[in-house]
Amino acid sequence: MRTSDHDMRLSGDVIPFQPKDGQPTKKQAKKVVTTTIAALVAVTILHEETESPEDKLIDLIEASGDAEVMDSSDALDLLGEVEADGMSAADIKTPSNDNGGPAR
């Protein structure tokens, strides 16, 4: 028996992302910002046999209206704009693990 998208979502693990300050009250105005992030995630995609799973995932993300999949070169161009705005060496974080050192 083939499962539907709905059944698939109900059986998956969902990691909720909650704002640190909580939900805004009626008196507070919502401030909407855009942020570009890079993410590595593993997903299971339900798609037609003739459709690529990558295209289906991109369609699902962009259909939400809240997210856009960017080409890596476009994202790197945005990173260049941030660096041009004066990102100092103090703003660049060092890793807390041993990945920052030379390879053994």
Secondary structure as UniProt FT lines:
FT   HELIX           5..11
FT   TURN            20..21
FT   TURN            49..50
FT   HELIX           53..63
FT   HELIX           72..84
FT   TURN            85..86
FT   HELIX           89..91
FT   HELIX           98..100
//
